[in-house]
């Protein structure tokens, strides 16, 4: 490969090499982003596989950059690929929607309609009475799949538009009440390709 890019003025050196560097950086940084996410979610095998290919691609790319230190275009391609890879990795992670989250809802309004609706939809809901800055409030806790965040938040806003809510990642759930779905086990690849139900 080094012979192909030996001439600093060849088409391969001026166009093809920077393009390859950029694309390879996009791939390896995307893999790195996913690896970190898989580690945080406890997917050890997937994290290991991602790490292997991430480092392999990085070594190939950096070796080409080091052999062509006289080209500023290679540096720019390397930097752009890194930035784009971060964006692509986060986009893929959002599409996968792995793991579980807990939503805390604090509302001063009557929350009975929201609570009844959530339970009717099959979500487990815990309700606490609390004291806020402006008086008594209801604290609603529910653990849901990360892929359901948008849907649940839409219902929170529909029933209690002024409710304060937070969403936090959780790594492990031992038991819980969740909506029944037709295919309870969806592969990571299926999520990535958008083959989930309702998509």
Order of alpha helices (4+ residues) and beta strands (2+ residues): alpha-alpha-alpha-beta-alpha-beta-beta-alpha-beta-alpha
